[in-house]
Amino acid sequence: MICAICSKTYEKDRRKGHKGEICGSCRVAKARRARKAKAVEYKGGSCERCGYCKSNAALTFHHRNPEEKSFGIAENGKVRAWALLQAELDKCLLLCHNCHAEIHEEESTLAKMLQFEASRIN
């Protein structure tokens, strides 16, 4: 068969997860996008800093406190129960890539400043 999405030729085999007109890779990618869309909707649908909401691909989840992080939201492509995922999402901010990068830069700069000041005291 030929996948209706990627045009890759594949042999339809229900034991490999082929259920219809799309290959297993496209089926998994489609399921992951749907799960992310549900998670984005759960967190409000837009960047919590700037309001960006055009593309879910440009939105990320940032743990407020890394020490409370049980797992990464998309860690190793694992699918977790929705209740477990919700509990982890509650520890996160929904941010666009730009705001996420800015937060990490701010955290890194603050950490370096604190290290510098601590070294001056000693």
The 8 nearest C-alpha neighbors of each residue, nearest first, counted from 0:
[[1, 9, 8, 10, 11, 2, 20, 7],
 [0, 2, 8, 6, 7, 9, 3, 20],
 [3, 1, 21, 6, 7, 22, 4, 5],
 [2, 4, 21, 6, 20, 5, 1, 22],
 [3, 5, 2, 6, 21, 25, 7, 22],
 [4, 6, 7, 2, 3, 25, 21, 22],
 [7, 5, 2, 1, 3, 4, 8, 21],
 [8, 6, 2, 5, 1, 9, 22, 4],
 [7, 9, 1, 0, 2, 6, 10, 22],
 [10, 8, 0, 1, 11, 7, 22, 2],
 [9, 11, 0, 12, 8, 1, 17, 22],
 [10, 12, 17, 9, 0, 13, 18, 22],
 [11, 13, 14, 15, 17, 10, 16, 18],
 [12, 14, 17, 16, 15, 18, 11, 19],
 [13, 15, 12, 16, 17, 11, 18, 23],
 [16, 14, 13, 12, 17, 23, 11, 18],
 [15, 17, 13, 14, 18, 23, 12, 22],
 [18, 16, 13, 12, 11, 23, 15, 19],
 [19, 17, 16, 13, 20, 21, 11, 12],
 [20, 18, 21, 17, 22, 11, 2, 13],
 [19, 21, 2, 3, 22, 18, 1, 0],
 [22, 20, 2, 3, 19, 25, 26, 4],
 [21, 23, 2, 25, 24, 17, 26, 9],
 [22, 24, 26, 25, 17, 16, 27, 21],
 [25, 23, 27, 26, 22, 28, 21, 29],
 [24, 26, 28, 27, 22, 23, 29, 21],
 [25, 27, 23, 29, 24, 28, 22, 30],
 [26, 28, 30, 24, 29, 25, 23, 31],
 [29, 27, 25, 31, 30, 26, 24, 32],
 [28, 30, 26, 32, 27, 31, 25, 33],
 [29, 31, 33, 27, 28, 32, 34, 26],
 [32, 30, 34, 28, 33, 29, 35, 27],
 [31, 33, 35, 29, 34, 30, 36, 28],
 [32, 34, 36, 30, 31, 35, 29, 37],
 [35, 33, 31, 37, 36, 32, 30, 38],
 [34, 36, 38, 32, 37, 33, 39, 31],
 [37, 35, 33, 39, 34, 38, 40, 32],
 [36, 38, 34, 40, 35, 39, 41, 33],
 [39, 37, 35, 41, 40, 36, 34, 42],
 [40, 38, 44, 36, 42, 41, 37, 35],
 [39, 41, 44, 37, 43, 42, 38, 36],
 [40, 42, 38, 39, 43, 37, 44, 85],
 [43, 41, 39, 40, 44, 38, 93, 88],
 [44, 42, 40, 41, 45, 39, 93, 47],
 [45, 43, 40, 39, 42, 52, 41, 46],
 [44, 46, 52, 50, 51, 43, 47, 93],
 [47, 45, 94, 50, 51, 95, 93, 48],
 [46, 48, 93, 94, 50, 49, 45, 92],
 [49, 47, 46, 50, 94, 98, 95, 51],
 [48, 50, 46, 51, 47, 98, 95, 45],
 [49, 51, 46, 45, 47, 48, 52, 95],
 [52, 50, 46, 45, 49, 53, 95, 94],
 [51, 53, 45, 54, 50, 44, 46, 55],
 [54, 52, 51, 55, 57, 45, 56, 58],
 [55, 53, 56, 57, 52, 58, 51, 95],
 [54, 56, 58, 57, 36, 53, 52, 39],
 [55, 57, 54, 58, 59, 32, 35, 53],
 [56, 58, 55, 54, 95, 96, 59, 53],
 [59, 57, 95, 55, 94, 56, 96, 93],
 [60, 58, 94, 93, 95, 96, 61, 57],
 [59, 61, 93, 92, 91, 94, 62, 58],
 [62, 60, 91, 92, 63, 93, 59, 94],
 [61, 63, 91, 64, 65, 90, 92, 60],
 [64, 62, 91, 90, 61, 65, 92, 67],
 [63, 65, 66, 62, 67, 68, 90, 91],
 [66, 64, 68, 67, 62, 63, 61, 69],
 [65, 67, 64, 68, 69, 62, 63, 90],
 [68, 66, 65, 64, 69, 90, 62, 63],
 [67, 69, 65, 66, 70, 62, 64, 71],
 [70, 68, 67, 87, 71, 66, 65, 72],
 [71, 69, 68, 72, 74, 87, 73, 67],
 [72, 70, 74, 73, 69, 68, 87, 75],
 [71, 73, 74, 70, 60, 84, 87, 88],
 [74, 72, 76, 71, 75, 77, 78, 70],
 [73, 75, 71, 76, 72, 77, 70, 78],
 [76, 74, 77, 73, 71, 78, 72, 70],
 [77, 75, 74, 73, 78, 31, 72, 79],
 [78, 76, 75, 74, 79, 73, 72, 31],
 [77, 79, 76, 80, 73, 31, 81, 34],
 [80, 78, 81, 77, 84, 83, 82, 72],
 [79, 81, 83, 82, 84, 78, 85, 77],
 [80, 82, 84, 83, 85, 79, 86, 78],
 [83, 81, 85, 84, 80, 86, 79, 87],
 [84, 82, 86, 80, 81, 85, 87, 79],
 [83, 85, 81, 87, 86, 82, 88, 80],
 [86, 84, 88, 82, 87, 83, 81, 89],
 [85, 87, 83, 89, 84, 88, 82, 90],
 [86, 88, 84, 89, 85, 90, 83, 91],
 [89, 87, 85, 91, 90, 86, 84, 42],
 [88, 90, 86, 87, 91, 85, 92, 42],
 [91, 89, 88, 87, 62, 63, 86, 92],
 [92, 90, 62, 61, 88, 89, 63, 60],
 [91, 93, 61, 60, 94, 62, 63, 47],
 [94, 92, 60, 46, 47, 59, 42, 61],
 [95, 93, 46, 59, 58, 99, 47, 98],
 [94, 96, 58, 46, 98, 97, 57, 59],
 [95, 97, 99, 98, 57, 58, 100, 94],
 [98, 96, 100, 99, 95, 101, 94, 57],
 [97, 99, 101, 100, 95, 96, 94, 102],
 [100, 98, 96, 102, 97, 101, 94, 95],
 [99, 101, 103, 97, 98, 102, 96, 104],
 [102, 100, 98, 104, 99, 103, 105, 97],
 [103, 101, 105, 99, 104, 100, 106, 98],
 [102, 104, 106, 100, 105, 101, 107, 99],
 [103, 105, 101, 107, 102, 106, 108, 100],
 [104, 106, 102, 108, 103, 107, 109, 101],
 [107, 105, 103, 109, 104, 108, 102, 110],
 [106, 108, 104, 110, 105, 109, 103, 111],
 [109, 107, 105, 111, 110, 106, 104, 112],
 [108, 110, 112, 106, 111, 107, 105, 113],
 [109, 111, 107, 113, 108, 112, 106, 114],
 [112, 110, 114, 108, 109, 113, 115, 107],
 [113, 111, 115, 109, 114, 110, 116, 108],
 [112, 114, 116, 110, 115, 111, 117, 109],
 [115, 113, 111, 117, 112, 116, 118, 110],
 [116, 114, 112, 118, 113, 117, 111, 119],
 [115, 117, 119, 113, 118, 114, 112, 120],
 [118, 116, 114, 120, 119, 115, 113, 121],
 [117, 119, 115, 121, 116, 120, 114, 113],
 [120, 118, 116, 117, 121, 115, 114, 113],
 [119, 121, 117, 118, 116, 115, 114, 113],
 [120, 118, 119, 117, 116, 115, 114, 113]]
